[in-house]
Amino acid sequence: MHHRIPAIPWKTWGLALAFWTLLALSYAASAVISARVEGEAESWYRPLVWSFTNFYLWMLLSPAIGWLGRRTEALNWRRMLAVHLPCGALLAAAQVAVLIALYWFFCGPSPSRPNLTFGDFARMQFVYNFHLSMLTYGVILVALRAIDSQRHLRDERLRTSQLETQLVQSQLQTLRVQLQPHFLFNTLNAISALALADPVQARQMIARLSDFLRLTLEERHAQQVPLLREMEFLQCYLGIQQVRFQDRLTTHMDVATETVHALVPNMILQPLVENALRHGLLDKTGSGTLHIVTRRDGDVLMLRVDDDGIGLPPEGPRDGLGLGNTRTRLEMLFGAEATLELQRKSEGGTRVEMRFPFRECAA
């Protein structure tokens, strides 16, 4: 993967130009005033050339310094110093060398020392200005890191607000769509039928329905939950669906041990399972099998839902409400690091697979 310095908008360049111009003018004015206070007839030309050349060079170097800061933000302070000390020294030396060369080209030797050679001038100015350039590099680095941190904090707050809104909408959608009237009525009818024939199972179904409703509303402010909690919710949902399908539905949970504490978006599996039941297994003649698999692949968590139902329509996969909602949430949480794929299985049925960064919850 190639990393490059990102393009900077023209508005940002304009603000930077204004900042460095004001800084150059203030330093030039300070040099002229100091010289005249000391009785020297200093003109504006030489201080302006020095100040503008000096600060405009730093303006041009700022994107590279910001890029180095972003590339080393995750390092500890020892490794950060190991990068920035040599890089700072290199950039400072280059900046001073170009500054001296340009200043000599435009201004030449000082009228008070007309016999001064370029070599002597360069050595003297390099000694005077190299440490100042190193300090300037450090100040720019700290300032740009502070600006980036502030921007990241603002973006994170905005993303958090968007995720909270999306989560509330998802929960409302779950109650409105997934607990449709006919589904709830069918569940209650099944419980009613079992009340006389098998009171124990009827009570179990009431408990499952109660757990389903409770888990749907619990942790409504949590953007992510441990996978173990998500599987608990899913088992409650499947327990209710088992009444609807009875012996036509077989489910397998293949949950890898190292994934049980992984953080997953709240209520992320239920829409995929419902999609498999409604569009894959409901219209299938005979029994069907649902297979839920979780695996860790390095820094990636994989969640998969397989069914052996009627499969995808001839025109190919199409995102419905549940899949579209799930894809949007993954994109908001993980950006381009998350994927959701819907595909036809060669042996029949459908596979939905999600992949996103593996992050383990705190103990």
C-alpha positions in Angstrom: 0.0 0.0 0.0 1.4 3.4 -1.0 0.9 6.3 1.4 1.0 9.8 0.0 0.5 13.3 1.3 -3.2 14.1 0.9 -4.3 16.9 -1.3 -5.1 20.2 0.6 -8.2 22.2 -0.3 -7.6 25.7 -1.7 -9.4 27.2 1.2 -6.9 25.7 3.6 -4.0 27.0 1.4 -5.6 30.5 1.5 -5.8 30.5 5.3 -2.2 29.2 5.6 -1.0 31.9 3.2 -2.7 34.6 5.2 -1.2 33.2 8.5 2.3 32.9 7.2 2.1 36.3 5.5 1.1 38.1 8.7 3.8 36.2 10.6 6.4 37.3 8.0 5.3 40.9 8.0 5.4 41.0 11.9 8.9 39.6 12.0 10.1 42.0 9.2 8.6 45.0 11.0 10.2 43.9 14.3 13.6 43.7 12.6 13.3 47.1 11.0 12.1 48.8 14.2 14.9 47.2 16.3 17.5 48.3 13.8 16.3 51.9 13.8 16.0 52.0 17.6 19.7 51.0 17.7 20.5 53.8 15.2 20.9 51.7 12.1 19.3 52.9 8.8 17.8 49.6 8.0 15.6 49.4 4.8 12.5 47.2 4.5 13.8 45.3 1.5 16.2 42.9 3.2 14.1 42.0 6.3 11.1 41.4 4.0 13.0 39.1 1.7 14.4 37.1 4.7 11.1 36.9 6.6 8.9 36.0 3.6 11.4 33.5 2.2 11.8 31.9 5.7 8.1 31.6 6.5 6.9 30.7 3.0 9.4 27.8 3.0 7.9 26.5 6.2 4.4 26.9 4.8 5.4 24.7 1.8 7.0 22.1 4.2 4.0 22.0 6.6 2.0 19.4 4.6 5.0 17.0 4.8 5.4 17.6 8.5 1.7 17.0 9.1 1.9 13.8 7.1 4.9 12.6 9.2 2.9 13.4 12.3 -0.1 11.4 11.2 2.1 8.4 10.2 3.8 8.3 13.6 0.7 9.1 15.8 0.4 5.5 17.0 4.1 5.2 18.0 5.4 5.5 21.5 7.5 8.5 22.3 10.8 6.7 21.8 10.0 5.6 18.3 8.4 8.9 17.6 11.7 10.7 18.5 13.6 8.2 16.5 11.6 9.3 13.4 11.2 13.0 14.0 14.7 13.9 15.2 16.4 12.8 12.0 13.5 14.0 9.8 13.4 17.3 11.6 17.1 17.8 11.3 17.0 16.9 7.6 14.1 19.3 6.9 15.6 22.1 9.0 18.9 21.8 7.2 17.2 21.8 3.8 15.1 24.8 4.8 18.0 26.8 6.1 20.1 26.0 3.0 17.4 27.1 0.6 16.7 30.2 2.7 20.4 31.2 2.6 20.7 30.6 -1.1 17.6 32.6 -2.0 18.4 35.4 0.3 21.9 35.8 -1.1 20.5 35.6 -4.7 18.0 38.4 -4.1 20.0 40.6 -1.6 23.7 39.7 -1.8 26.1 40.8 1.0 25.1 43.4 3.6 26.1 47.0 2.7 27.9 47.1 6.1 30.0 44.0 5.0 30.4 44.3 1.2 33.4 41.9 1.1 31.6 39.0 2.8 31.7 35.9 0.7 28.8 33.5 0.2 30.6 30.7 1.9 31.3 32.8 5.1 27.7 34.1 5.0 26.3 30.6 4.6 28.3 29.1 7.5 27.4 32.0 9.8 23.7 31.9 9.0 23.6 28.1 9.2 25.0 28.2 12.7 22.6 30.9 13.8 19.5 29.5 12.2 19.7 25.7 12.3 18.6 25.3 15.9 15.8 27.8 15.3 14.6 25.8 12.3 14.6 22.6 14.5 12.4 24.5 17.0 10.2 25.7 14.2 9.8 22.1 13.0 8.7 21.0 16.5 6.3 23.9 16.9 4.6 23.2 13.5 4.5 19.4 14.3 2.8 20.0 17.7 0.4 22.6 16.2 -0.7 20.3 13.3 -1.1 17.4 15.6 -3.4 19.5 17.9 -5.4 20.6 14.8 -5.7 17.0 13.7 -6.8 15.8 17.2 -9.4 18.6 17.3 -10.7 17.6 13.9 -10.8 13.9 14.8 -12.6 14.7 18.1 -15.2 16.7 16.1 -15.6 14.0 13.5 -15.9 11.4 16.2 -18.7 13.4 18.0 -20.5 13.8 14.7 -20.2 10.1 13.9 -21.3 9.1 17.4 -24.4 11.3 17.0 -25.1 9.7 13.6 -24.7 6.2 15.0 -27.0 6.9 17.9 -29.7 8.1 15.5 -29.1 5.1 13.3 -29.3 2.7 16.2 -32.6 4.1 17.4 -34.0 3.9 13.9 -32.8 0.3 13.6 -34.4 -0.6 16.9 -37.7 1.0 15.9 -37.5 -0.7 12.6 -36.9 -4.1 14.3 -40.0 -3.7 16.4 -42.1 -2.4 13.5 -40.9 -4.8 10.7 -39.6 -7.9 12.4 -42.4 -8.0 15.0 -45.0 -7.7 12.4 -48.6 -8.3 13.5 -49.0 -11.6 11.7 -45.7 -12.8 13.2 -46.7 -11.8 16.7 -50.2 -13.3 16.3 -48.8 -16.6 15.0 -46.5 -16.7 18.0 -49.4 -16.0 20.4 -51.6 -18.6 18.6 -48.8 -21.2 19.0 -48.5 -20.5 22.7 -52.3 -20.7 23.0 -52.4 -24.1 21.3 -49.6 -25.3 23.6 -51.3 -24.0 26.8 -53.5 -27.1 27.1 -51.4 -29.7 25.2 -48.0 -28.8 26.7 -48.2 -26.2 29.4 -44.4 -26.4 30.1 -43.5 -25.6 26.5 -46.1 -22.9 26.4 -44.5 -21.2 29.4 -41.1 -21.6 27.8 -42.4 -19.9 24.7 -43.8 -17.0 26.7 -40.4 -16.6 28.4 -38.7 -16.6 25.0 -41.0 -14.0 23.7 -40.5 -11.9 26.8 -36.7 -12.3 26.5 -36.9 -11.3 22.9 -38.8 -8.1 23.7 -36.5 -7.3 26.6 -33.3 -7.8 24.7 -34.7 -5.7 21.8 -35.1 -2.7 24.1 -32.1 -3.3 26.4 -28.7 -1.6 25.8 -30.5 0.7 23.3 -27.8 3.3 23.8 -24.9 0.8 23.1 -23.5 1.1 19.6 -21.6 -2.3 19.9 -22.1 -5.3 22.2 -20.1 -8.4 22.8 -20.8 -11.2 20.3 -22.0 -13.4 23.3 -24.7 -10.9 24.0 -25.7 -10.7 20.3 -25.9 -14.5 20.2 -28.2 -14.5 23.3 -30.5 -12.1 21.5 -30.4 -14.3 18.3 -31.2 -17.5 20.2 -34.3 -15.8 21.7 -35.4 -14.8 18.2 -34.8 -18.3 16.8 -36.6 -19.9 19.7 -39.7 -18.0 18.7 -39.2 -18.9 15.0 -38.8 -22.5 16.0 -42.5 -22.5 17.0 -43.4 -21.2 13.5 -41.3 -23.7 11.6 -41.5 -26.5 14.2 -39.5 -29.5 12.9 -39.0 -27.9 9.5 -36.1 -25.8 10.9 -32.7 -26.9 12.1 -30.2 -24.4 13.4 -26.4 -24.8 13.9 -24.4 -22.2 15.9 -20.7 -22.5 15.1 -19.2 -19.8 17.3 -15.4 -19.8 17.6 -14.2 -19.4 21.2 -11.9 -16.5 20.4 -14.8 -14.5 19.0 -17.3 -14.5 21.9 -15.9 -11.3 23.4 -15.6 -9.5 20.1 -17.5 -6.3 19.8 -20.2 -6.3 17.1 -22.9 -3.8 16.1 -26.0 -4.2 18.3 -28.7 -6.3 16.5 -26.5 -6.9 13.4 -27.2 -10.7 13.0 -31.0 -10.7 13.4 -31.8 -9.0 10.1 -29.6 -11.5 8.2 -31.2 -14.5 9.9 -34.7 -13.1 9.3 -33.8 -12.6 5.7 -32.7 -16.2 5.4 -35.9 -17.5 7.1 -38.3 -15.3 5.2 -36.8 -15.4 1.7 -35.0 -18.7 1.8 -36.6 -21.3 4.1 -40.3 -20.2 4.5 -41.3 -21.2 1.0 -39.1 -24.3 0.9 -40.9 -27.7 0.8 -39.5 -29.9 3.5 -37.1 -29.0 6.3 -34.4 -26.5 6.1 -31.1 -25.7 7.9 -29.7 -22.5 9.1 -26.0 -22.2 9.9 -24.5 -19.3 11.8 -20.6 -19.2 11.8 -18.2 -16.8 13.5 -14.5 -16.7 12.9 -11.5 -14.5 13.6 -9.2 -14.0 10.7 -6.2 -12.0 12.0 -7.6 -8.5 12.7 -10.9 -9.2 11.0 -14.1 -10.7 12.4 -16.1 -12.8 10.1 -19.9 -13.4 10.6 -21.7 -15.7 8.2 -25.3 -16.9 7.8 -25.9 -19.9 5.5 -29.3 -21.4 4.6 -30.2 -24.3 2.2 -33.4 -22.6 1.1 -34.7 -21.7 -2.3 -31.8 -19.5 -3.1 -31.5 -16.1 -4.7 -33.9 -15.0 -7.5 -32.8 -15.4 -11.1 -32.1 -11.7 -11.5 -29.4 -11.9 -8.8 -29.0 -10.6 -5.2 -30.9 -7.5 -4.2 -30.7 -5.6 -0.9 -33.9 -5.5 0.9 -34.8 -3.3 3.9 -32.8 -5.5 6.4 -29.7 -5.9 4.3 -29.7 -2.3 3.3 -30.0 -1.2 6.9 -27.2 -3.5 7.9 -24.9 -2.4 5.1 -25.4 1.3 6.1 -24.6 0.6 9.8 -21.5 -1.2 8.9 -20.4 1.6 6.6 -21.0 4.2 9.4 -19.2 2.2 12.0 -16.2 0.9 10.0 -16.2 2.7 6.7 -14.3 0.9 3.9 -12.9 -1.7 6.4 -16.3 -3.5 6.5 -17.8 -5.7 3.8 -21.2 -7.4 3.4 -21.6 -10.0 0.6 -24.7 -11.8 -0.5 -24.1 -14.8 -2.8 -25.7 -18.0 -4.1 -24.2 -21.3 -2.7 -23.2 -23.8 -5.3 -25.0 -26.6 -3.4 -28.2 -24.5 -3.1 -29.3 -21.8 -0.7 -27.8 -18.5 0.1 -24.8 -17.2 2.0 -24.5 -13.7 3.7 -21.0 -12.9 5.0 -19.9 -9.8 7.0 -16.3 -8.8 7.7 -15.2 -5.9 9.8 -12.3 -5.1 12.2 -11.9 -7.4 15.2 -12.1 -5.4 18.5 -12.4 -7.2 21.8 -14.5 -5.7 24.6 -13.1 -4.8 28.0 -13.3 -7.5 30.7 
